[in-house]
């Protein structure tokens, strides 16, 4: 049996003897993949940090995608577009919904979809804009990579892509990437379109200056020019948004999709555009034997479902921040730049200190696979299904490898995985040291007079109503005094007769960056609180405490910070749904606040709001009640938070609502906290403050329910 090196040499010799030498692969021979892991033909395991140039965003051999492929392959694979099939229409409908555009033309490879976009832009120029025949011009950017066809390499700025492949198709003009003024100066009466990657992949994960895409959109609107974005690599969650253009809140006239659309199993691409462009195609004007076949369509539709169901866009946004922070923290003098968005980051190396190809080869030897680009940049684009723990393992290897590859300089320091969030934690601690800004409502009219959760028993309350009401007032005052002792500034929401649960201010709204999203209660018993909450926040707006007030559409339920928890360490919002708040609220939350949002389904009626089973601490740890969530929810928490930062609240503490606590820096305010949990928290550097809030537990609430934070800031962090 051949050894590893002999096997690599044997396979390499076969490829050299029988294949064109248009690739220079990293010397590994892969034979199997599962999730974020790959194995070579000798059984050695590797972490995939490249995802086949973003084609394998859902991970290798995702079971749902393999099942969709096998099921459809048994039914019907390729009938051609000469006939309709039952899979293409649903895929087109989904792509239109996701992109905000109108119509789809399916193809196979990214380059085919780019060629389709070019044809569409030219036809629009001649038939709609009135450009003289054969005079249409398309503006592109230097450093572009849109594929390898003769037309496409003809407008590349890379000599190696063009050498000895001419003559090339005319009608393209190359301008500096990110230079809005250059594009504005170049637009003329014959300009049909601007075709650009919102982030340049093969050029080294180059992110344009802020406002560049928005400026192009405005330019195209003024000059009657199409804006076409190539999102073959950047689209479908790679940058932490469904599409990179959403980072600047623009809508192109057409978008090119591919790679991840095939779920890592098949080549699937599409050009999606506005109706005024797409309606110019007529039968026979364009086509593809394989484009839009039912096998590809079934896999692509399931790939989109997986991205949505597994919240891969949010995972990319949150873990992408972590990826970038840890790469920046390496601190090696060999690193010139770290740039990117989401789980798509390039590390540019100083060639005098470190060779990118050599770094990639050394990473492979240590079990991490990625690839250099343009000789000086190492790219990182792992499957979006990667967990924080897996990412940290790979980044430890990356840090060691880059430092070892810089013998001519002082090596940088490796930042342990547990400290990569240090800057965010420091910001949170600093904010806490300035004192939290809170809303509380005194329990003047608090009682348990109805039952809307398992904790509430009006008959039991009535037996000791006077004592319980007294205890509630004492406990609330103690909570107020504790917050004041910790430096809090507290706004008081007036109590109202007939609204006993108004005391639970966490439910009335969520506030982030001085923007208020008001609650819309599901239970009729609490709907009377809505008008009171609106008046209160209008008063805060008039006094300059908040800037904006938003409401959700009718029929979409949302119960404030109780189901919408700001996490400053991961710069995201966690939302709870399934008991009181609607899953659909997430869309509005993301639109209003512009931060990633992860949704957790609540499955235990006792934990009817997220805050009853989930608490983010100032060091980035999270208290959680495992049984309150689905296994998918627990997996998502492990992926984004890391198992070492998850602190499970045992049943005895969960039953006294210990997770419903409030973190003020390293001080934790509890209505109840068992000795074992306190010991664990003390070991992590926290101080526990207990406040007698048992009367509020009769309604299923504790410290957090009684508190609304006004001092959550995403922009500052």
C-alpha angles and dihedrals in degrees: 000000000000118000122234097269093043090050092051090049092048094050091043091052091052091052092046093048099045105022137069109252099235094129134055102202127197105259101259128109108218122201108163142024137190125173109319093341133090130190129205124223090268093056097255114149126228135184110233109226095166108051093207091293090315095311092115099052094139091050131255119311094354103199095227092051094045089050091050091049095048094045093050093042088058091052109038132329115173121007092149125236089280083093134033121250133200097241106052098064095056090048092051091048091052094049091050090051093049098045100039090232130116117239142018136219109193123215137159114242130034092245091055090053090050090052088050091053091050091052091047093050093049094048090049090050093053100037102035110019094038100233112167114260115279092005100096115125130198121202117220136175132253113253090032124155116191100149142292107278118122093253093049098046087047090072095040118115091213113100092203091060093050105037113128094347098103156147092080134201112267126222103078132106124195120218133176113281111247095014104122093177091056092053092047091051092048098052111105140163091280096050108121101175150344108235114193145148109241086217119018111232108182091038088067106281092295114187115201122230116282110274095025096115092042089050091051090050091053092045092051091048092052095045100038094244128142120245110213119181125200105216097163090124102019099045134091099041103316095122097040094268128075086251131013091233089067090070087073096033095241131137117215124213089238138007129200117217133185143119103057089038087077093055092233090293109079140018105257126161139162143188110220118191149154117287094247088064102035095047089064090073113092132183109298096015094102138355152144131215092219100028112113095006114162094246092055092041094052092050093045093050091050090047089057090047091052092050090053100039095047092043091233093162090060091043090053092050096047099039090040089064089050092048092052094044092052093047090050090048093059086083096196116160086224090070113087098174143357114202141159146088129257116341091341113090134154125206111204113207131203102245090211089063107028135016113223094210092050091048090054092048091049091048089054090053088055096047104266121112126204138123139239123235128203090002095274106057128076110202126212119197110145122180110285088238092070117124126226089248093053091045092051092051091053093045092052087057091046092052093049092047096049092047092049090049093061105071093152094061141043106279118241124243124263111234109215115238092246092060101045090100092053096114092052091046091050091051090051092048091048091051090050091049088059088057129258121266110224144175120220133171120207116239096239092134099024117137140131102254100147139026120240099144136029093262094062121091114163092188093055091047092051092058091064101015098138094048093044092048090051091049089050091054092048093047093047091051090049090051091049091049092048091053092047090051088054090055100262125162106214129200114202120222108205116245118240131207112249093025103090095164094052085097088075095079094171087078099053096075146326120245125201127160089357090299116127124208108192124221124254106199123219096201115074090218091068101036091094088069092068098076092045091051091049092053092047094053092044086059091050089050092052090051092050098248094119131021108203137027121202134183133198123238119267113277095029107105122208128166102199128240088348087076100022115061123186113222109194094184094061094026093232144107123245114208130195123212141165100066110048109346127062122241087226090067088077092074093058092043092055091046094050099042102028095218131117115273128201119196123214120193114225112217105171113077090214089065096051095155127045091239091063090065107023135057129171114215126210094253093055097262119130128215110212141169105229096204093056091071140056120252087252089056092049090049090052091051091049090048096050103030102030124237092258090063097046114097112194114217108221121229096260092055094039090056090058092047095249091158089062091081135129126233118212102177107296091342116096121198115207136178085206134002127171122228095249093052091047091052091051092049093046089054088057092052101263130134117217121218116191121205122185102246101147094125090061089050085068085073095039096259139117140161099323094045088056093052136067119190119220094178102075110127127180096169093055092051 
